[in-house]
Amino acid sequence: MLGHPARDPHGDPIPSRDGQAHRPEAVQLTSETAGRHVMISRVSDADPALLRYFASLALTPNVELTVRDRPPFAAGTTVRVAGQDLDISLGVQASDALWVVPRKEQG
């Protein structure tokens, strides 16, 4: 009924029938630098309140972001969701809970 998804709703891999699970080469948003174009690959599901917060901001797997700012002496990351004119500032706890991969450039 679900079409055999490769990932659960939070982006964690679902093993295939033979037990293989493909885990993308994702890194925590915290480690990305300003100017990078990324896509959310996985959202940590360890904290239900944080999951609700991400949902309220539409920060879910497959959402494309641009890392806008990573101040050198301040905690947090500022991102912009693709197609929106709103910057979102995330603290370390939130940016550590988002795993991202480089965004595929449109050709």
MDAnalysis code that builds the backbone (N, CA, C; Angstrom):
import MDAnalysis as mda
import numpy as np

u = mda.Universe.empty(321, n_residues=107, atom_resindex=np.repeat(np.arange(107), 3), trajectory=True)
u.add_TopologyAttr("name", ["N", "CA", "C"] * 107)
u.add_TopologyAttr("resid", np.arange(1, 108))
u.add_TopologyAttr("resname", ["MET", "LEU", "GLY", "HIS", "PRO", "ALA", "ARG", "ASP", "PRO", "HIS", "GLY", "ASP", "PRO", "ILE", "PRO", "SER", "ARG", "ASP", "GLY", "GLN", "ALA", "HIS", "ARG", "PRO", "GLU", "ALA", "VAL", "GLN", "LEU", "THR", "SER", "GLU", "THR", "ALA", "GLY", "ARG", "HIS", "VAL", "MET", "ILE", "SER", "ARG", "VAL", "SER", "ASP", "ALA", "ASP", "PRO", "ALA", "LEU", "LEU", "ARG", "TYR", "PHE", "ALA", "SER", "LEU", "ALA", "LEU", "THR", "PRO", "ASN", "VAL", "GLU", "LEU", "THR", "VAL", "ARG", "ASP", "ARG", "PRO", "PRO", "PHE", "ALA", "ALA", "GLY", "THR", "THR", "VAL", "ARG", "VAL", "ALA", "GLY", "GLN", "ASP", "LEU", "ASP", "ILE", "SER", "LEU", "GLY", "VAL", "GLN", "ALA", "SER", "ASP", "ALA", "LEU", "TRP", "VAL", "VAL", "PRO", "ARG", "LYS", "GLU", "GLN", "GLY"])
u.atoms.positions = np.array([
    [0.809, -1.198, 0.000],
    [0.000, 0.000, 0.000],
    [0.856, 1.268, 0.000],
    [2.004, 1.230, 0.634],
    [2.844, 2.419, 0.729],
    [3.788, 2.570, -0.464],
    [3.878, 1.566, -1.318],
    [4.764, 1.651, -2.473],
    [6.208, 1.320, -2.164],
    [6.483, 0.619, -1.086],
    [7.826, 0.191, -0.695],
    [8.792, 1.362, -0.545],
    [8.503, 2.293, 0.379],
    [9.395, 3.445, 0.549],
    [10.773, 3.005, 1.039],
    [11.781, 3.770, 0.681],
    [13.150, 3.486, 1.108],
    [13.470, 4.165, 2.435],
    [12.631, 5.164, 2.827],
    [12.862, 5.898, 4.064],
    [11.550, 6.083, 4.821],
    [11.650, 6.201, 6.153],
    [10.466, 6.479, 6.956],
    [10.164, 7.982, 6.891],
    [9.083, 8.453, 7.499],
    [8.719, 9.869, 7.389],
    [9.769, 10.850, 7.922],
    [10.679, 10.371, 8.773],
    [11.732, 11.245, 9.299],
    [13.021, 11.136, 8.504],
    [13.031, 10.279, 7.475],
    [14.195, 10.155, 6.611],
    [15.121, 9.001, 6.942],
    [14.835, 8.253, 8.005],
    [15.678, 7.104, 8.331],
    [15.442, 5.996, 7.316],
    [16.506, 5.287, 6.919],
    [16.341, 4.246, 5.903],
    [15.521, 3.058, 6.406],
    [14.702, 2.517, 5.527],
    [13.946, 1.305, 5.802],
    [14.651, 0.182, 5.051],
    [15.065, -0.865, 5.755],
    [15.761, -1.958, 5.071],
    [14.879, -2.637, 4.016],
    [15.523, -3.082, 2.956],
    [14.819, -3.835, 1.917],
    [14.569, -5.252, 2.423],
    [13.922, -6.060, 1.611],
    [13.644, -7.454, 2.017],
    [14.903, -8.222, 2.373],
    [16.004, -7.904, 1.691],
    [17.250, -8.626, 1.973],
    [18.061, -7.990, 3.101],
    [17.469, -7.002, 3.785],
    [18.103, -6.399, 4.952],
    [19.036, -5.233, 4.651],
    [19.154, -4.842, 3.412],
    [20.030, -3.731, 3.047],
    [19.319, -2.403, 3.271],
    [20.016, -1.455, 3.867],
    [19.465, -0.112, 4.084],
    [20.457, 0.901, 3.534],
    [19.990, 1.753, 2.642],
    [20.848, 2.784, 2.069],
    [20.780, 4.027, 2.940],
    [21.900, 4.387, 3.533],
    [21.971, 5.606, 4.351],
    [22.778, 6.633, 3.571],
    [22.141, 7.743, 3.169],
    [22.852, 8.756, 2.394],
    [24.017, 9.364, 3.168],
    [24.953, 9.936, 2.474],
    [26.117, 10.587, 3.072],
    [25.710, 11.961, 3.600],
    [24.856, 11.970, 4.594],
    [24.332, 13.215, 5.158],
    [25.200, 13.680, 6.320],
    [25.205, 14.996, 6.543],
    [25.917, 15.594, 7.669],
    [24.934, 16.479, 8.424],
    [25.250, 16.760, 9.676],
    [24.393, 17.647, 10.456],
    [24.464, 19.056, 9.878],
    [23.328, 19.729, 9.876],
    [23.266, 21.096, 9.367],
    [24.292, 21.986, 10.059],
    [24.555, 21.721, 11.319],
    [25.522, 22.498, 12.088],
    [26.888, 22.567, 11.410],
    [27.253, 21.539, 10.674],
    [28.586, 21.498, 10.074],
    [28.662, 22.160, 8.700],
    [27.534, 22.596, 8.159],
    [27.542, 23.241, 6.839],
    [28.001, 24.694, 6.943],
    [28.539, 25.208, 5.849],
    [29.024, 26.577, 5.824],
    [28.036, 27.477, 5.079],
    [28.133, 28.761, 5.342],
    [27.255, 29.741, 4.695],
    [27.414, 29.657, 3.180],
    [26.289, 29.791, 2.492],
    [26.281, 29.764, 1.041],
    [25.986, 28.403, 0.432],
    [26.025, 27.361, 1.231],
    [25.776, 26.004, 0.712],
    [24.293, 25.795, 0.446],
    [24.002, 25.082, -0.635],
    [22.633, 24.691, -0.988],
    [22.496, 23.222, -0.632],
    [21.566, 22.913, 0.269],
    [21.427, 21.558, 0.791],
    [19.965, 21.130, 0.765],
    [19.756, 19.840, 0.980],
    [18.416, 19.283, 1.095],
    [18.364, 18.464, 2.380],
    [17.278, 18.608, 3.128],
    [17.124, 17.831, 4.358],
    [16.958, 16.366, 3.987],
    [17.823, 15.540, 4.541],
    [17.776, 14.111, 4.282],
    [17.094, 13.364, 5.426],
    [17.354, 13.842, 6.647],
    [16.839, 13.135, 7.816],
    [16.609, 14.128, 8.941],
    [15.578, 13.876, 9.729],
    [15.253, 14.692, 10.897],
    [15.270, 13.764, 12.108],
    [16.042, 14.115, 13.112],
    [16.088, 13.287, 14.312],
    [14.703, 13.222, 14.937],
    [14.296, 12.018, 15.322],
    [12.983, 11.855, 15.959],
    [13.116, 11.626, 17.463],
    [14.267, 12.007, 18.042],
    [14.519, 11.781, 19.464],
    [13.688, 12.688, 20.374],
    [13.291, 13.861, 19.887],
    [12.560, 14.822, 20.713],
    [11.240, 15.187, 20.023],
    [10.106, 14.701, 20.541],
    [8.811, 14.995, 19.914],
    [8.509, 16.495, 19.805],
    [8.921, 17.291, 20.796],
    [8.673, 18.737, 20.739],
    [9.458, 19.371, 19.594],
    [10.676, 18.916, 19.384],
    [11.489, 19.434, 18.288],
    [10.902, 19.019, 16.938],
    [10.384, 17.804, 16.851],
    [9.711, 17.363, 15.623],
    [8.508, 18.252, 15.307],
    [7.726, 18.588, 16.321],
    [6.577, 19.476, 16.106],
    [7.039, 20.860, 15.652],
    [8.126, 21.345, 16.243],
    [8.688, 22.640, 15.859],
    [9.107, 22.625, 14.388],
    [9.828, 21.572, 13.977],
    [10.241, 21.457, 12.573],
    [9.019, 21.405, 11.651],
    [8.005, 20.658, 12.043],
    [6.793, 20.554, 11.226],
    [6.127, 21.920, 11.081],
    [6.138, 22.717, 12.146],
    [5.517, 24.050, 12.075],
    [6.270, 24.974, 11.122],
    [7.557, 24.690, 10.905],
    [8.379, 25.486, 9.987],
    [8.510, 24.834, 8.609],
    [7.842, 23.681, 8.428],
    [7.928, 22.901, 7.184],
    [9.353, 22.456, 6.904],
    [10.118, 22.136, 7.958],
    [11.472, 21.603, 7.812],
    [11.386, 20.085, 7.925],
    [11.186, 19.449, 6.797],
    [10.994, 18.002, 6.725],
    [11.912, 17.428, 5.647],
    [12.081, 16.111, 5.602],
    [12.924, 15.525, 4.564],
    [12.507, 15.976, 3.166],
    [13.507, 16.158, 2.326],
    [13.395, 16.574, 0.922],
    [13.156, 18.067, 0.734],
    [13.127, 18.837, 1.808],
    [13.003, 20.296, 1.693],
    [14.393, 20.864, 1.405],
    [14.454, 21.755, 0.422],
    [15.721, 22.362, 0.030],
    [15.952, 23.652, 0.800],
    [17.204, 23.843, 1.221],
    [17.586, 25.006, 2.022],
    [18.841, 25.654, 1.447],
    [19.016, 26.900, 1.770],
    [20.285, 27.584, 1.561],
    [20.774, 28.022, 2.927],
    [22.015, 27.668, 3.262],
    [22.597, 28.097, 4.534],
    [22.976, 29.568, 4.357],
    [22.318, 30.421, 5.102],
    [22.503, 31.864, 4.931],
    [23.632, 32.407, 5.800],
    [23.703, 31.956, 7.050],
    [24.662, 32.554, 7.967],
    [25.089, 31.544, 9.013],
    [26.356, 31.564, 9.322],
    [26.936, 30.768, 10.397],
    [27.898, 31.698, 11.127],
    [27.390, 32.530, 12.035],
    [28.280, 33.472, 12.719],
    [29.414, 32.732, 13.438],
    [30.637, 33.232, 13.321],
    [31.782, 32.503, 13.879],
    [31.786, 32.387, 15.396],
    [31.209, 33.335, 16.109],
    [31.260, 33.285, 17.570],
    [29.873, 33.203, 18.200],
    [28.882, 32.822, 17.415],
    [27.520, 32.693, 17.923],
    [27.014, 31.292, 17.609],
    [26.168, 30.789, 18.471],
    [25.594, 29.466, 18.259],
    [24.412, 29.571, 17.301],
    [24.339, 28.637, 16.381],
    [23.174, 28.585, 15.517],
    [23.497, 28.731, 14.043],
    [22.455, 28.529, 13.263],
    [22.541, 28.572, 11.813],
    [21.285, 29.256, 11.295],
    [21.435, 30.099, 10.296],
    [20.290, 30.721, 9.652],
    [20.159, 30.115, 8.265],
    [18.944, 29.669, 7.938],
    [18.694, 29.042, 6.639],
    [17.516, 29.726, 5.963],
    [17.425, 29.505, 4.658],
    [16.270, 29.955, 3.887],
    [15.739, 28.747, 3.136],
    [14.435, 28.509, 3.267],
    [13.779, 27.421, 2.547],
    [13.656, 27.843, 1.092],
    [13.978, 26.940, 0.177],
    [13.904, 27.237, -1.251],
    [12.518, 27.750, -1.613],
    [12.483, 28.849, -2.361],
    [11.218, 29.406, -2.819],
    [10.520, 30.313, -1.828],
    [11.123, 30.546, -0.669],
    [10.504, 31.426, 0.325],
    [11.412, 32.627, 0.585],
    [10.831, 33.718, 1.029],
    [11.594, 34.923, 1.355],
    [11.714, 35.123, 2.854],
    [11.877, 34.029, 3.570],
    [11.931, 34.091, 5.026],
    [13.148, 33.324, 5.514],
    [13.993, 33.988, 6.283],
    [15.118, 33.313, 6.908],
    [14.660, 32.722, 8.237],
    [15.167, 31.535, 8.547],
    [14.839, 30.845, 9.788],
    [16.127, 30.676, 10.571],
    [16.154, 31.154, 11.803],
    [17.319, 30.990, 12.668],
    [17.098, 29.778, 13.560],
    [18.067, 28.891, 13.547],
    [17.983, 27.658, 14.330],
    [19.133, 27.613, 15.322],
    [18.833, 27.233, 16.544],
    [19.871, 27.043, 17.542],
    [20.637, 25.753, 17.274],
    [21.651, 25.506, 18.076],
    [22.498, 24.324, 17.894],
    [21.690, 23.040, 18.025],
    [20.801, 22.949, 19.016],
    [20.012, 21.725, 19.202],
    [19.208, 21.421, 17.941],
    [18.594, 22.433, 17.364],
    [17.785, 22.222, 16.161],
    [18.659, 21.904, 14.948],
    [19.733, 22.652, 14.748],
    [20.556, 22.395, 13.561],
    [21.318, 21.074, 13.675],
    [21.576, 20.611, 14.891],
    [22.179, 19.286, 15.074],
    [21.194, 18.164, 14.733],
    [19.899, 18.440, 14.824],
    [18.874, 17.413, 14.591],
    [18.462, 17.302, 13.127],
    [18.998, 18.178, 12.276],
    [18.715, 18.117, 10.838],
    [19.951, 17.609, 10.107],
    [19.770, 16.542, 9.342],
    [20.854, 15.960, 8.544],
    [20.601, 16.322, 7.091],
    [21.615, 16.835, 6.423],
    [21.453, 17.357, 5.076],
    [22.462, 16.733, 4.107],
    [22.102, 16.793, 2.823],
    [22.982, 16.378, 1.731],
    [23.062, 17.543, 0.745],
    [24.122, 17.594, -0.070],
    [24.187, 18.667, -1.064],
    [22.973, 18.616, -1.975],
    [22.436, 19.790, -2.283],
    [21.271, 19.871, -3.165],
    [21.725, 19.663, -4.592],
    [20.957, 18.866, -5.318],
    [21.246, 18.641, -6.729],
    [20.930, 19.913, -7.489],
    [21.869, 20.364, -8.265],
    [21.651, 21.583, -9.055],
    [20.738, 21.277, -10.222],
    [19.824, 22.199, -10.473],
    [18.908, 22.013, -11.587],
    [19.612, 22.410, -12.867],
    [19.432, 21.566, -13.902],
    [20.154, 21.818, -15.138],
    [19.330, 22.391, -16.225],
])
